[in-house]
Amino acid sequence: MVAIRKPERLNQPLPPNSTPTNVPSHRSSFATTALTCSVAFAAGAGIAAISQNPNNNNPFLHNALNFLLSNFSPNNNNNGPTSSPIWGSLSLSGNSPPVIESKTGVSFPSVLKDSQRLLGVGLRKRRVMGLKNIDVYAFGVYADDSHIKKFLSEKYRSMSISELKENKEMVEDLIESDICMTVRLQIVYGRLSIRSVRNAFEESVGKRLQRFGGADNKELLQRFASHFKYEYKIPRGFVIELSRDQGHILRTTIDGKDAGSIESKLLCRSILDLYIGDDPFDRKAKENIELNLANSLLDKQ
């Protein structure tokens, strides 16, 4: 039986923390530049080899890509990744069919935890050294149907679908309200390491903690990152769930096991902003989520 941990309560601002940065000498700077060029060339060759043969099991190639994924920031892709088309208002009945992310073929249940309805699916990509986009994971965003109606219906139920689509406050209210939500991640890149997942979240969540929290929140970030322990192996199809429980508790579930929970409205907001905020991982997915949220608000079920 998996033990459910008591969430850590964060009531007070966390003290600022600074990390010293080593300043390289001219010689080490030159060596770093040369190494970067060599790595870029090798990465290009490795990516080309894997692109030609997706079943390539050469450990050197996959380990090199893992290293790059965890240590280099992605470039923004203005076109955005492809996500599944809008499918209308999904029923909470057990008979609802799963929804497929169109580019990867990954299947998502239409309902989670009996009451959370799937609002949309998308794809997280990472650009490696400007050479190629890697499909890292597909994701689905869920929200508790009764909570949507409880917290948002009074404000939005008199609006039409077209008015809701143009309303910028609707998704912001979804992020800010105490609505139970889950972001379900299903790994697509089969040679991904837990270290690269942890590093990617430290980067993306860390930026949002700083943007929304103002002060240094390094300790909060490290508490969240500690949920991704190095003993996890994450093959293709591996599932990670990031859930906001009532009371603004962020709960991490990895491979069906509870990995930890933290009570922090700031952390919950920062996680959700990755997928439905102003600069989401997949813009098309966010558009679908907005429309399905509007349909849910107007649904009389």
N, C-alpha and C positions, 0 to 999 in steps of 0.2 A: 504493500500500500504506500502510495506517495504521500509524504507529509507536506501539508500546506503551511508555508511559513507566514508568520505574522508580518504584515507590511511595515517597513521602516517609515516612521513619521518624520517629516522634515518641516519643522515649524519656524525655524529661524534662518535668516540668510547665512549662507555658508561663507566662511572666511576666504578672502582672496588668496590665491596660490600662484606662485611664479615658478617657472621651470627654466633653469639656466640653459643657455644655448651655447654650444662650443663654436668658436669662431675659427674657421680653417685657415691655415697658412696659405701663401701663394702656391706652394708646391702641392699641398693637398687639394686645393681648389682646382689646379690643373688636372690632377689625377682623377678627381671626381667628375670633371667634364669629360675626360677621356672614357671613364668607366660608363657614364651615362650614355654616350654615343654607342659604345660597344653593346650595352644592354638593349638599347633601342633597336640596333641592327639584329641582335639575336632574337628579340621579341618579335620583330617583323617576320623573321624566318619561321619562328615557332608558330605564330598565328597563321601564317600561310599554310604550314604543314597541317595544322589541325583543321583549317577550313577545308582543305582538300580531302581530309580523312577524319571525320568527327570521331571515329572509333579509335583513333590513334592512342595507344596506351603508353607512349614514351614518357616515363616519369619526369625526365628533365624538362620537356616542353611544358607539361602541366604545372610543375612546380615553379617554373619561371613565370608563367601567367598568374599563378597565385600570388607570387611576390609582387608583381606589378599591380595587380588589382588591389592589394592591401597597402601599397606605398605610394601610388601616384593618384592624383585627383583627376576626375573625369572632366572632359570638356563638355560644355553645354551643347545639346543637340536641339536646335530650334524647331526641327520638324517633329520631334517627339516620337517615342516608340509607338507601335501599333497595338491597339487593344481591341477587345471584342466589341461588336456593335451593341447599341442599346437594345435591351430585350423587354422593356416595359416593367410593369409592377409584378414582382414575384410573390407568390403566395407563401404563407408560412406553413402550409400543409406539408406533410411528409412525402407527398406525391410529386412535388416540384422537381423537375429534372436538374441535373448539375449544369453549370455554365462553363463554357470552354474559352480560355484565353486563345485568341485566334492564331497568333504567331507561333506559340510554343506547343499548343495542343493540351496544355495543363488544364485539368478539370477542377472546378470549385463547387462544393455543395452550395445549394441555393439558400440553405438555412443552417446556422450554427447555434448550438446551445439552446435549441428549441424556440428561441424568440428573436434571434438576430438575423435580419434579412440582408442578403447580399445586395449591395448598392452598385458595385462595379468592379471590374478586374483590369489589370494593367501589367506592364512589364518594366522591370528595373534593368537598365543597361549601364555598362561602364565602358568608357573609351580608354584604351590602353595606349599610352604614348602617342595619341593622335593617329594611330594606325588602323584600328578596327574597333567597332562596338561589340562587346561581349554581352550576351543575354545572361544575366546573373540569376534573377528569380522572377517568377510571376507572382502577382499579389492580388488578393481580394479584400475589399473593404466592406465590413458588416456593421450594422447598427440595430439596436433593439427597437423593434417596431412600436411597441407600446410607449417607450420612452420618447421616441420622435414625436408621437402625437401628444404626449403629456407636456413636453417642454417647448415644442415648436408650433403645434397646430393653432393655438389661440392667436398667434401673431400672423400666421401665413395662410390660414384656411380660406380666407375670403379672396385670395388672389387666384388668378388664372395660371395655367402652366406657362404661358408666354411671359407673364409678369414675374413668376418665380425664377424662370431661366435668366432673367436680367437682373435679379436681385442679388447683390453682392454680399448681403448680410446673412443670407440663409446658411451657407456653409460655415461662415464665421461663428454663427450661433451654434451650429452642430459641434464645432471644435470646442467652444467655450462652455457649453452646457454639460451637466452631469449625466450624460447619456452613455449607457454601456455600449462599447464599440470594440471591434476586433479587426486588426490587420493580419491576414493570414498570408505568410510567405511560403512559396513552394520553390525549392531550389531547382534551377534549370541547368546551370553549369556544373557538371558532375564531378569536377576535381577541385571544387571550392574548399578552402580550409576554414575552420572556425576562427582562426586568427584574422583572416582577411575580412570576414563578416564583422568581427569585433572592431577592427580598425576602421572599416567603412562607416559603422555607426558612430564611433568616436568622432569622426570627422563631420559627418552630416548633422548628427544630433547636437554635437558641441557648438556648431555655428548657430543653430537655432536657440539653444539655451542662452547663448550670449546675446542674441538679437532680442529675445523676449524677456530675459531676466536681467539684462543690464550688467549686474555684477558678475564676478568670476564664479562660475558654478562647477569648477573642476571636480570637486568631491562628489557632487550629484551625478556628474557624468561617469565617474569611475564606479560608483555604486551600480549604475545601469550596466556599464560594460562588463562588470564582474559576473553578470548573469551568463555570459558567453564563455564558459570554461573550456580550457584547451583540450580536455579529454573527449569532447564531442567530435564524432566523425560525421560529415554531412555529404552523403552521396546525392545524386540527382533524385528528386522526389522528396527529399527531406523537408519537414514542415516546421516552421517557427511561427508562433502566434504572439503578437503584441496586443494585449487587451487593456482597455480602460474599464475597470469595475467602478461601481458607484462609490462616491467619496473621492474621486480622482485618484484611484489606485492603479498604477501601471503594473500589470502582471505579465511576465515573460514565461511562455511555455515552449519548450524545445523537445521535439520528438515525443510529444504527449506527456512530458514530465514538467512539473512546476520548477522553474529555475530561479524564481525570486519575485518579489513585489516591492514597490516603493510608493508611498503616498506622496504625490507631488503633482499639483495642477500644472506647473511649469513643464515638467517632464512629459506629461500626457499631451499637452499642447504641442510640444516640440516634435514628438513622434508623429502625431496626426498631420502636422504641417508638411511632413515629407511627402505625403500622398494626396492631400486635399487642400494644401495651403496655396499661397500666391505663386510659389515656384516649385510645383510638384515634380516628382520623378517622371510622370507620364501625364501630359496635359490632356490628351484625348480621354484617358481614363477618368480624369477629374470631371470633364464635361459630361460623361456618361453618369457619373456618380451624382452630379448636380441634378440631372434630369430625373434619375430614378428616385432621388430624395424628394423632388417636387411631386412625382407620382405617388410616393408613399404618404406625403402630407395630405393629398387629396383623396387617397384611398379610403373608402368607407368601411372596409373590413374591420 
